[in-house]
Amino acid sequence: MAGDTPGAGRARRSRLDLIEALHGKVAIEVVDIIDRPDEAEKAGILATPTLSDESVVPPRRLVGDISDVARVLEYFGYLKKDSAA
């Protein structure tokens, strides 16, 4: 995230929605690139918001709007795509 912008606020709310959708079984760390630029650079964050799954090699990243919880969960493999769609 980047500071206290409206986009950062939406991403923070989406983060909570994702944690709730996974019944708290996932931890999502917030890195504010304004407050912690070195950590953001180390993590390879080039744009915000970025959601990164570091448990896989190579890390899987999603950049941009993360408000569509079902789509984000599908992208990271928590939900399977509906074969009827």
NUKEKOL-670213 format. One record per residue: residue number from 1; x, z, y of N, C-alpha, C in turn. Coordinates in nm, 4 decimals. Example, Ala and Ser with C-alpha at 12.3 -4.5 7.8 and 13.67 -1.06 7.14 Angstrom:
BEGIN
1|1.3190|0.7800|-0.5690|1.2300|0.7800|-0.4500|1.3200|0.7800|-0.3300
2|1.2850|0.7080|-0.2250|1.3670|0.7140|-0.1060|1.2900|0.7870|0.0030
***
This chain:
BEGIN
1|0.0831|0.0000|-0.1160|0.0000|0.0000|0.0000|0.0884|0.0000|0.1234
2|0.0262|-0.0280|0.2334|0.1015|-0.0319|0.3577|0.0291|0.0480|0.4652
3|0.0642|0.1752|0.4754|0.0106|0.2585|0.5820|-0.1346|0.2959|0.5668
4|-0.1985|0.3118|0.6813|-0.3368|0.3593|0.6866|-0.4276|0.2488|0.7411
5|-0.4188|0.1312|0.6821|-0.4987|0.0169|0.7247|-0.6303|0.0136|0.6472
6|-0.7274|-0.0633|0.6932|-0.8516|-0.0768|0.6165|-0.8261|-0.1299|0.4751
7|-0.7337|-0.2241|0.4606|-0.7014|-0.2771|0.3279|-0.6428|-0.1711|0.2371
8|-0.5584|-0.0847|0.2924|-0.5000|0.0240|0.2139|-0.6092|0.1225|0.1711
9|-0.7036|0.1477|0.2590|-0.8152|0.2369|0.2253|-0.8994|0.1810|0.1110
10|-0.9263|0.0496|0.1157|-1.0021|-0.0137|0.0067|-0.9243|-0.0051|-0.1247
11|-0.7946|-0.0272|-0.1172|-0.7125|-0.0210|-0.2388|-0.7103|0.1208|-0.2953
12|-0.7050|0.2212|-0.2102|-0.7079|0.3608|-0.2579|-0.8401|0.3911|-0.3282
13|-0.9508|0.3434|-0.2696|-1.0817|0.3647|-0.3339|-1.0888|0.2897|-0.4668
14|-1.0360|0.1683|-0.4697|-1.0355|0.0902|-0.5940|-0.9516|0.1598|-0.7007
15|-0.8421|0.2205|-0.6597|-0.7577|0.2969|-0.7527|-0.8403|0.4063|-0.8205
16|-0.9177|0.4791|-0.7415|-1.0019|0.5848|-0.7983|-1.1065|0.5264|-0.8923
17|-1.1641|0.4123|-0.8559|-1.2630|0.3462|-0.9417|-1.2010|0.3051|-1.0753
18|-1.0771|0.2559|-1.0711|-1.0086|0.2163|-1.1953|-0.9812|0.3371|-1.2842
19|-0.9349|0.4458|-1.2239|-0.9078|0.5677|-1.3010|-1.0367|0.6190|-1.3636
20|-1.1450|0.6171|-1.2870|-1.2749|0.6616|-1.3389|-1.3220|0.5713|-1.4532
21|-1.3064|0.4403|-1.4381|-1.3502|0.3460|-1.5412|-1.2745|0.3673|-1.6721
22|-1.1512|0.4168|-1.6616|-1.0701|0.4431|-1.7812|-1.0728|0.5906|-1.8197
23|-1.1714|0.6620|-1.7672|-1.1964|0.8026|-1.8015|-1.0725|0.8893|-1.7803
24|-0.9962|0.8590|-1.6770|-0.8798|0.9392|-1.6421|-0.7612|0.9236|-1.7359
25|-0.7658|0.8245|-1.8254|-0.6594|0.8073|-1.9240|-0.5450|0.7198|-1.8748
26|-0.5415|0.6937|-1.7446|-0.4350|0.6136|-1.6859|-0.3924|0.6801|-1.5553
27|-0.2642|0.6735|-1.5270|-0.2134|0.7254|-1.4000|-0.1733|0.6065|-1.3138
28|-0.2182|0.6059|-1.1906|-0.1834|0.5003|-1.0976|-0.1175|0.5655|-0.9771
29|0.0124|0.5433|-0.9632|0.0891|0.6003|-0.8532|0.0742|0.5127|-0.7296
30|0.0586|0.5758|-0.6164|0.0504|0.5042|-0.4894|0.1881|0.5074|-0.4241
31|0.2382|0.3886|-0.3908|0.3639|0.3771|-0.3165|0.3304|0.3120|-0.1832
32|0.3460|0.3874|-0.0759|0.3230|0.3339|0.0579|0.4551|0.2735|0.1053
33|0.4571|0.1432|0.1227|0.5823|0.0762|0.1580|0.6310|0.1137|0.2981
34|0.5436|0.1690|0.3797|0.5839|0.2152|0.5127|0.6637|0.3452|0.4995
35|0.6132|0.4366|0.4163|0.6777|0.5672|0.3969|0.7952|0.5621|0.3002
36|0.7887|0.4733|0.2000|0.8905|0.4706|0.0937|0.9395|0.3273|0.0678
37|0.9981|0.2626|0.1678|1.0385|0.1226|0.1504|1.1418|0.1016|0.0404
38|1.2330|0.1959|0.0223|1.3348|0.1810|-0.0822|1.2722|0.1807|-0.2208
39|1.1743|0.2696|-0.2411|1.1060|0.2757|-0.3707|1.0241|0.1493|-0.3952
40|0.9606|0.0992|-0.2910|0.8833|-0.0244|-0.3045|0.9752|-0.1409|-0.3408
41|1.0900|-0.1475|-0.2761|1.1860|-0.2542|-0.3067|1.2369|-0.2418|-0.4502
42|1.2677|-0.1208|-0.4919|1.3154|-0.0955|-0.6283|1.2114|-0.1383|-0.7322
43|1.0837|-0.1195|-0.6987|0.9747|-0.1551|-0.7903|0.9397|-0.3041|-0.7825
44|1.0032|-0.3766|-0.6923|0.9755|-0.5200|-0.6809|0.8465|-0.5519|-0.6092
45|0.7992|-0.4612|-0.5253|0.6752|-0.4837|-0.4511|0.7069|-0.5688|-0.3288
46|0.6520|-0.6904|-0.3275|0.6773|-0.7842|-0.2181|0.5579|-0.8008|-0.1264
47|0.4392|-0.7636|-0.1735|0.3164|-0.7762|-0.0954|0.2257|-0.6601|-0.1326
48|0.1285|-0.6325|-0.0470|0.0357|-0.5229|-0.0750|-0.1076|-0.5717|-0.0670
49|-0.1975|-0.5077|-0.1412|-0.1649|-0.4112|-0.2456|-0.1125|-0.4821|-0.3710
50|-0.0286|-0.4121|-0.4445|0.0220|-0.4596|-0.5723|-0.0082|-0.3533|-0.6763
51|-0.0681|-0.3947|-0.7860|-0.0934|-0.3055|-0.8983|-0.0012|-0.3518|-1.0101
52|0.0815|-0.2619|-1.0600|0.1840|-0.2993|-1.1569|0.1739|-0.2127|-1.2811
53|0.1791|-0.2766|-1.3970|0.1824|-0.2049|-1.5245|0.3267|-0.2076|-1.5733
54|0.3941|-0.0948|-1.5599|0.5352|-0.0841|-1.5967|0.5540|-0.0488|-1.7434
55|0.4444|-0.0339|-1.8183|0.4555|0.0037|-1.9600|0.4829|-0.1166|-2.0497
56|0.4788|-0.2367|-1.9932|0.5060|-0.3584|-2.0706|0.6306|-0.4267|-2.0132
57|0.6943|-0.5072|-2.0970|0.8127|-0.5819|-2.0542|0.7836|-0.7295|-2.0690
58|0.7960|-0.8073|-1.9648|0.8222|-0.7654|-1.8270|0.6983|-0.6984|-1.7675
59|0.7171|-0.6205|-1.6610|0.6019|-0.5555|-1.5975|0.4983|-0.6592|-1.5555
60|0.3731|-0.6227|-1.5683|0.2636|-0.7125|-1.5299|0.2121|-0.6677|-1.3942
61|0.2008|-0.7618|-1.3002|0.1611|-0.7277|-1.1634|0.0413|-0.8094|-1.1179
62|-0.0424|-0.7428|-1.0419|-0.1574|-0.8069|-0.9784|-0.1468|-0.7784|-0.8292
63|-0.1432|-0.8835|-0.7496|-0.1273|-0.8698|-0.6048|-0.2568|-0.9122|-0.5372
64|-0.3022|-0.8310|-0.4430|-0.4209|-0.8656|-0.3660|-0.5371|-0.7733|-0.3943
65|-0.6547|-0.8241|-0.3762|-0.7780|-0.7461|-0.3897|-0.7926|-0.6914|-0.5311
66|-0.8044|-0.5598|-0.5417|-0.8215|-0.4953|-0.6732|-0.9575|-0.4259|-0.6832
67|-1.0536|-0.4697|-0.5999|-1.1835|-0.4026|-0.5960|-1.2766|-0.4422|-0.7098
68|-1.2522|-0.5544|-0.7761|-1.3346|-0.5953|-0.8895|-1.2776|-0.5274|-1.0143
69|-1.3285|-0.4093|-1.0426|-1.2739|-0.3245|-1.1486|-1.2729|-0.3960|-1.2829
70|-1.3821|-0.4610|-1.3195|-1.3879|-0.5298|-1.4489|-1.2810|-0.6378|-1.4593
71|-1.2623|-0.7129|-1.3533|-1.1614|-0.8200|-1.3539|-1.0197|-0.7625|-1.3655
72|-0.9929|-0.6531|-1.2950|-0.8611|-0.5892|-1.3022|-0.8367|-0.5351|-1.4435
73|-0.9359|-0.4689|-1.5001|-0.9205|-0.4142|-1.6347|-0.9006|-0.5256|-1.7366
74|-0.9701|-0.6363|-1.7179|-0.9531|-0.7516|-1.8068|-0.8120|-0.8079|-1.7935
75|-0.7639|-0.8223|-1.6711|-0.6307|-0.8776|-1.6455|-0.5227|-0.7952|-1.7156
76|-0.5367|-0.6632|-1.7108|-0.4376|-0.5754|-1.7726|-0.4642|-0.5481|-1.9206
77|-0.5692|-0.6102|-1.9747|-0.5950|-0.6006|-2.1179|-0.6779|-0.4821|-2.1621
78|-0.7414|-0.4133|-2.0698|-0.8271|-0.3009|-2.1075|-0.9661|-0.3466|-2.1487
79|-1.0075|-0.4643|-2.1018|-1.1358|-0.5232|-2.1402|-1.1094|-0.6617|-2.1937
80|-1.1851|-0.7009|-2.2921|-1.1728|-0.8372|-2.3454|-1.2723|-0.9253|-2.2721
81|-1.2322|-1.0484|-2.2460|-1.3194|-1.1449|-2.1806|-1.4417|-1.1705|-2.2663
82|-1.5577|-1.1715|-2.2046|-1.6821|-1.1966|-2.2757|-1.6817|-1.3408|-2.3260
83|-1.6881|-1.3591|-2.4572|-1.6792|-1.4925|-2.5137|-1.8031|-1.5766|-2.4813
84|-1.9133|-1.5146|-2.4415|-2.0355|-1.5877|-2.4089|-2.0321|-1.6434|-2.2672
85|-1.9398|-1.5928|-2.1846|-1.9354|-1.6354|-2.0433|-1.8736|-1.7715|-2.0270
***
